[in-house]
Amino acid sequence: MDSSPPPFDVIIAGCGPTGATLAAELRLHDVRVLVLEQDTEPASFVRIVGLHVRSLELMAMRGLLDRLLAHGRQRPAGGFFAAIPAPPPRDLGSAHAFLLGIPQPVVVRLLEEHAAGLGAQIRHGAALVDFEQDDEGVTVELAGGERLRARYLVGCDGGRSAVRKLSGIGFPGEPSRTETLMGEMEVDAPPAEIAAKVREVGETHRPFWLRPFGGTVHSVVVPAAGVGDRAVPPTLDDFRQQLRSIAGTDFGVHSPRWLSRFGDATRLAERYRTGRVLLAGDAAHIHPPTGGQGLNLGVQDAFNLGWKLAARIRGWAPDPLLDTYDTERRPVAEAVLDNTRAQMALFSPEPGAKALRRLLVELMDIDEVNRRLIGKITAIDLRYDFGEGPDLLGRRQRDIDVAQGRLYDRLHRGRGLVLDRTGHLTTGGWSDRVDLLADPGAALEVPAVLLRPDGHVAWAGDDQRDLDDHLARWFGSPLR
């Protein structure tokens, strides 16, 4: 047991989107952060990922959205659920109601640069192999034998998380029973031939598609022959063989940009915290990529955890605050696992699943049904359970025009915010943690709201004493 003062407040294992986002959120509160990334170089393949509406809103809250938009392509926020073609719902209630397709290495680079710019230390080629925790902190051992000390350790190290395994946290669920090949590559076949064959094969095999990405480059998805080792990427010949087997042609595929495989394994950590060790992102949950929710779910974990862990380290967190990370985010992951299970079932070529898919296609012509399903995938319908109160309580506050700009522009520092239309509320002894914006013209449904740093409404009303109670609940004791 090492009782020396920790040189770091938090060590994060893994510098993917979740780890980099968490590091930046902690640095907003002057937390000393070290991020350990076992890979020495960025991924050699360029996979396109999608940032959904809620993730785009969170990036806007931290002033990062414009940087991401410069490297991505916007597409309508529709047709996500089980790849069923459907137009975007009429009103998603967001200033960022679109999907942003962007290369994953670019996302990682921009988020890592953001974290480093805020002062996070990031070490590449540093693999965590063991750790032990005590009442004062966590001692981490690296592959070369080096030992490091921190007050907390967070595993953001993916589905095969070393932190999760070493912590003894169970990871129950279902193993992969099917596998799918996915990649981007050049396709020589004429567009009409591709479209006709995809329609034909799509009647009996799902998921299966070749979708144009730009020029002759296509996104190709085809069922695999069996379940293999996901750590071993498929080859172009694997794609050609499976395309010929299922479609009768390989469409002249060549010059791949990236190739990967995914299964339908679905697992959820039994808990997100044990003592001074926490999990986030794929270390805490894995599921099929249908709907494109994985990266988004992890980034949203980081926004929920960052300010709470920082509050514990800075000494002002109410006792239950850090525990709300598990109670809020684990049910969200459970819901995502369920909707991906449902989507995978709708890809089955069995008659019952095909009939259910046809029924759902009809139901999605109803805008409210379409919106409900899109709301699940984009996380804009998420409501945390904060107890009794107006419907807005626990939900995200959408971005609106306020005095001197937009609301999300006032959240760049990762602090709480009281948006007050009444003109008589104050943040009092919490002004070191919570900002006040008095704006009689703000487009709110209620007189005033208290926003947490993640943009969720923690209180709504107009009574100062009631506000003070909720400030204490979320932001601890006031300064005297």
Summary of the structure (lengths in Angstrom):
residues: 480
radius of gyration: 23.3
end to end distance: 37.6
largest distance: 75.7
contacts: 1600
relative contact order: 0.14
helix: 34%
strand: 25%
